[in-house]
């Protein structure tokens, strides 16, 4: 029951995020859901940068063997303290403390890539753009803001990799009114990654979040293709049998 309540709270938080994202064009996320090395890198980034506050309560560590990791690799690189491979990915942060720090309970991320789909783009598109549009904002309690989700409570956990950037806007006139249009970024401090490397890392993380929402999706698609091919072949056979059966009927 506790997990269900937490998932409902997360759903309300994500609904607010969907409204906040309206009007901002989303970037297309690279499709890496079949790229095992990318998924493995994404899993490492998820554990190191997301799992401190966000749980993935419906994903077990040992399910990562599906993306090519051995149980020993999971133990050596992705488990902390007393966690075991059969455990679910639970954050160790106190929910009440997290709510006090960020203003809202950090949502569970198991289904985040599926829940964020909307008319503006897919769930991965939203996450890919969201994670790459943080900027410094001294007016915010965390010191960070976001173009996709203005006044977000989450800080930029990837700031060491990305460095510091500020958005550049241009004033344009639309329908007789002056509006600020986003034009790009001005890098004020370099991170440990180049912008291209950072975009690649975020794409890997988003691919992992997409895979985590439905680990069996590749199997489902593969089986679906074979089922469709079987139905096409069976249709041809049934059509020829029907023609042979009725050809001598007057």
Buried (B, 14 or more C-beta within 10 A) or exposed (E): EEBEEBBEBBEEBBEEBBEBBEEBEBBEBBEBBEBEEBBBBBBBBBBEBBBBBBBBBBBBBBBBBBBEBEEEEBBEEBBEEEBEBEEBBBBEBEBEEBBEBBEBBBBBBBBBBBBBBBEBBBBBBBBBBBBBBBBBBEEBEBEBBBBBBEEBBBBBBBBEBBBBBEBEEEEEEEEEEEEEEEEEBEEEEEBEBEBEEBBBBBBBBBBBBBBBBBEEBEEEEEEEEEEEEEEEEEEEEEEEEEEEEEEEEE
